[in-house]
Amino acid sequence: MKYIVSSCLMGMDCKYDGGNNFNQAVADFLKDKDYILACPEQLGGLKTPRDPSEIAGEEVYTIQGVRLTPAFEKGAKEALKLVGLFGCTHGILKENSPSCGVHTVYDGTFSHKKIPGQGVTARVLQEAGLPIRSEKDFL
């Protein structure tokens, strides 16, 4: 098995605010496994730091109302390319992210409310048949 993993979960400073979401349980799980790191938002051309973004309906917007759907879709396609290039068989992605949320995302109102749903990349990877989990699945 080989994993594609959200870069932020392994301590890469690629989160919208310039930080990361390091997760020790994920790092421990991956200790003896093959994996690659990817940040779909950066793969889509977005800089770090950047304005926070949320999914509203089928679109992704920043808190300032700027539509970023094309960048998120590009990042998802690039992540899917990496899956093929590196032979990844599973994914571990960052919950709640508009790119990587596996089970939940923020509701698009920037009010910190989470709803059932998937991020753009999580959906693309799952539709391609890749089994995906989030860091929450390691609790």
N, C-alpha and C positions, 0 to 999 in steps of 0.2 A: 504494500500500500504506500502511496505517496500523497501528501496533503498539500493543498493550497491554503494558506493561512493569512488572515488579515494582518498586515504588518504591525498595526498598532498593538495587537494582542501580545506581540513578542518584544515590545518596548521601542519600536521605531517611532520617532516623533513626527507622525504624519496626520494626526488628528486635526480637525478644523481649527482648533485653538493653538496648534503647534505642539501639543503634548502627545501623550500616548495612553493606551489602555492596557498596560502590561498585566497579564493574567498568569499567576504562578501555576495554577492547575493545568492550564493549557501548555505552559512551558515544560512542566513535569511530564505530561502525557507525551509530548513530542521529543523528549530527551533522547530516545533511541529509535526515532522514526525519521524517514526521509520526508522533507517538506521544502516548499518554496514560500517566500513572503510576497505579498502583493497588496498595494493600496489602490483599489479601483478609482478612487477620486483623483489621485495623482496620475494614474494611467490615462485618465480622461482629460488631463491637461490642467487640472485645478492646482493652484499653488497652496502652499502651507506657510503661514496660517491663511485661513479664508473665512468668510462669513458662514455661520451655521446654516444648514439646509434641511428641509423636511419635504416629505412627499405629501402633495395635496391632490387627491384623485389619482390621475395617471402622470402627473407632472412633478418635477422637483424644483423648488424655489428656495432662494436665500431668504433670510429674515428681512432683507431690503426689498423683496419682491422680484428679484432677478431670476428669470427662468434658466435653470441649468440642466434641464432634461437631456439635451444632446451630449453634454460632457459626461453625465452619469451613464448614458447608453454606450458611449465610446469606451469608457472605463470598463464596463461590463463585458463588452466584446473583446477588449484586450485581455481581461482576466481569463475569459474562455479560451483565447488563443494560447495563453500560458499553460492552461490545463492540458491542452493538446500537445504543445511543444515539450512539456516536461513529464507527460504521462501521469498526471495527478488522477487519483481515484476517489478522493474524498476532499471535503472542504471544512474548514473551521473558520467561521466568520463572526464579526462583531455585532452582537445583538443591538437593536434599536437604531442602527445606522441606516440612513437613506440609501446607502449602497449595499451594506452587508447584513442588515437585519434579517434573521432567519425566521423568527416567530412573531416579533413585534417591531413596530416603527413608531416614531412620533407622528401625531395626527395632522400635521401641516399647519397648526395654529400657533406654533411656538409658545405653547402654554405648558410644556412639559408633560402633556398627556400622551400616553402610549396606547396604541390600538393593535389588534391582530393584523399582521401583514408582513410583507417581505420587502427588503431593499431591492434596488434595480439589479445589482450583480447577483444577489442570492437567488432571485427569480430566474435569471438567465442561466445560471449554473444548474439549478434544480431542473429547469425545463430541458436542459441538455443531458439529464440523467445522472448528474453528479450528486451523491449523497452529501448533504451538508448538515452541520451542527453549529451551534453558537457556544460561546464560553459558558453560557448559563447551563448548558447540558452537562457540564463537568462538575456541577455543584453536588 
